[in-house]
Amino acid sequence: MRILMVAARCHPFVGGIETHIQEVGPRLVARGHTVDVLTTDPSGQWPIQETVRGMNVQRVPAWPKHRDFYVAPGIFAAINRGSWDLVHFQGYGTFVTPIGLLATLHRDLPFVLTFHSGGHSSRLRNAVRSTQHALLRPMISRAARLIGVSEFEADFFSARMGVPRRSFAVIPNGAAMPAPSSNVTVEPNLIVSSGRLERYKGHHRAIAAMPDLIRRVPDARLHIAGAGPYERVLRSLVDSLGLENRVTIAAIPGSERQKLADLLASAGLFVLFSDYEAHPVAVMEALSLRRPVLVSDTSGLGELADKGLCRAIPLDANPEDIAAAMADELEARRQIPNLALPNWDDCAQALSDVYEDVFNGRLMSRAEPHGIPRRLPEAGAQCR
């Protein structure tokens, strides 16, 4: 089949959707599909067309340059003149998706959509989410299949969009990292928090807890791996708390997977105190390297805790309580077993199966969602 994936961003940018495309796209090519990726380049610095690991990538301009709205009329034009068996929208939170949906519906092309939902630091953007969902509902309801990366996400958007739950497949992101370098050892008091530097990601919560943590664990250090618009605020917080020698903020390029694997493998604890995550790739990567994980008890993070994969603390925990939880985890020196995590081969195969179902006319009215066989331990209650 010839598949078009549409996304606001892809490699070399770093993020969950970008990693997803970079992992599943080549695997779909290996299964005999032709994969085209239609994306944007607000900067104008990347090639308009190139081949990346067997995928044909086309980039169109987007505006504004330094915001994440991604208004890209070229998406409509590109879909209008191309030829595909199926269109797969990766993410829903920018103008790329409605522009692309209009073109896809105009062409009467079958399409699927994976929500890949995430939080946002803008109060305005969060305030208009309900309006955004209402405007998208008529188009999204015409999808041949909808995909959630977690049970939480599928349940959430089924209710929010008014679409039957059986219309969703649940296909988790994979967990895969290079093996750590031979000279990497665990630093028992090193904490790593990884992800884009946005307020909603919660890195500031880890920083604010450091003074209390250091009183309990004198050698504790924090490494925040990421880049983004909140960096200046985070560095100011570090300075105001006198933590310059205890907190490192440094991005690792998406192309340097070995460097990221080595950092994660050296951590005594991985934390993610985010406001919202559907199925965080960063957490799955840490778990794949058998690192203990501490998260906020919310959204898809709470679902992972329910499955016994990590420990969760209340989202509104104060710095003292966060420090106490981090200290407990560091002092426990937990030995993480080799977990049966979902992997990218499973993810790609499940997507390929969905594509074949759609292509063969078996649409989303079946009694049970189609997706990866559940290899994780069964969840108890839904996300707390």
GIQUI-V262148 format. One record per residue. RES is the residue in one small letter. SS is DSSP state (H for helix, E for strand, L for the rest). PSI is psi in whole degrees, -180 to 180 (* if undefined). Layout:
RES SS PSI
RES SS PSI
//
This chain:
m L 152
r E 116
i E 134
l E 120
m E 131
v E 124
a L 148
a L -36
r L 152
c L -177
h L 137
p L 7
f L 157
v L 135
g L 175
g H -47
i H -41
e H -44
t H -42
h H -50
i H -42
q H -27
e H -46
v H -31
g H -56
p H -32
r H -34
l H -38
v H -43
a H -24
r L 6
g L 0
h L 152
t E 125
v E 116
d E 140
v E 122
l E 120
t E -173
t E 164
d L 89
p L -26
s L -26
g L 14
q L -8
w L 158
p L 143
i L -37
q E 141
e E 164
t E 125
v E 109
r L 43
g L -7
m E 141
n E 111
v E 128
q E 133
r E 139
v E 157
p L 153
a L 153
w E 156
p L 164
k L -38
h L 21
r L 167
d L 32
f L -36
y L 57
v E 113
a L 85
p L -26
g H -21
i H -46
f H -47
a H -41
a H -43
i H -35
n H -29
r H 0
g L 179
s L 116
w L 159
d L -27
l E 145
v E 133
h E 112
f E 123
q E 97
g L 158
y L -4
g L 6
t L 178
f H -14
v H -42
t H -53
p H -36
i H -46
g H -38
l H -41
l H -43
a H -40
t H -43
l H -37
h H -38
r H -9
d L 42
l L 139
p L 145
f E 154
v E 161
l E 128
t E 126
f L -42
h L 47
s L 152
g E 174
g L -179
h L 147
s L -15
s L 124
r H -37
l H -46
r H -41
n H -35
a H -31
v L 8
r H -44
s H -41
t H -42
q H -45
h H -41
a H -39
l H -34
l H -23
r H -46
p H -34
m H -45
i H -32
s L -13
r L 6
a L 146
a L -25
r E 142
l E 145
i E 130
g E 145
v L -2
s L 163
e H -40
f H -49
e H -41
a H -44
d H -44
f H -50
f H -24
s H -46
a H -45
r H -38
m H -6
g L 33
v L 135
p L 142
r H -30
r H -11
s H -9
f E 138
a E 148
v E 113
i L 99
p L 153
n L 153
g L 168
a L 105
a L 130
m L 155
p L 153
a L 142
p L 150
s L 153
s L -25
n L 5
v L 130
t L 158
v L 130
e E 104
p E -26
n E 18
l E 128
i E 135
v E 133
s E 121
s E 141
g L 167
r L 143
l L 83
e L 152
r H -41
y H -19
k H -18
g L 13
h H -33
h H -27
r H -40
a H -42
i H -47
a H -26
a H -12
m H -43
p H -44
d H -38
l H -43
i H -31
r H -29
r H -36
v L 88
p L -27
d L 12
a L 139
r E 156
l E 130
h E 119
i E 116
a E 108
g L 171
a L 156
g L 180
p L -16
y L 4
e H -44
r H -40
v H -42
l H -42
r H -36
s H -39
l H -42
v H -47
d H -44
s H -27
l L 2
g L 39
l L 20
e L -32
n L 0
r L -18
v E 127
t E 133
i E 112
a L 129
a L 151
i L 118
p L 148
g L -26
s L -14
e L 61
r H -33
q H -40
k H -42
l H -42
a H -42
d H -39
l H -49
l H -42
a H -24
s L -7
a E 138
g E -22
l E 138
f E 136
v E 150
l E 104
f L 49
s L 152
d L -32
y L 130
e E 133
a L -51
h L 86
p L 121
v H -39
a H -42
v H -42
m H -37
e H -42
a H -42
l H -35
s H -24
l L 12
r L 44
r L 138
p L 144
v E 136
l E 129
v E 170
s E 143
d L 79
t L 154
s H -137
g H -19
l H -43
g H -33
e H -41
l H -38
a H -40
d H -31
k L -2
g L 16
l L -19
c L 176
r E 141
a E 144
i E 159
p L 143
l L -33
d L 18
a L 140
n L 168
p H -38
e H -43
d H -38
i H -43
a H -42
a H -41
a H -43
m H -42
a H -43
d H -43
e H -42
l H -43
e H -25
a H -25
r L 52
r L 138
q L 110
i L 126
p L 170
n L 94
l L 149
a L 79
l L 154
p L 147
n L 170
w H -26
d H -43
d H -46
c H -48
a H -41
q H -41
a H -41
l H -44
s H -40
d H -41
v H -45
y H -44
e H -41
d H -46
v H -45
f H -35
n L 5
g L 7
r L 95
l L -164
m L 35
s L 10
r L 163
a L -34
e L 142
p L 147
h L 134
g L -165
i L 137
p L 139
r L 106
r L -16
l L 160
p L 146
e L 141
a L 155
g L -111
a L 165
q L 173
c L 130
r L *
//
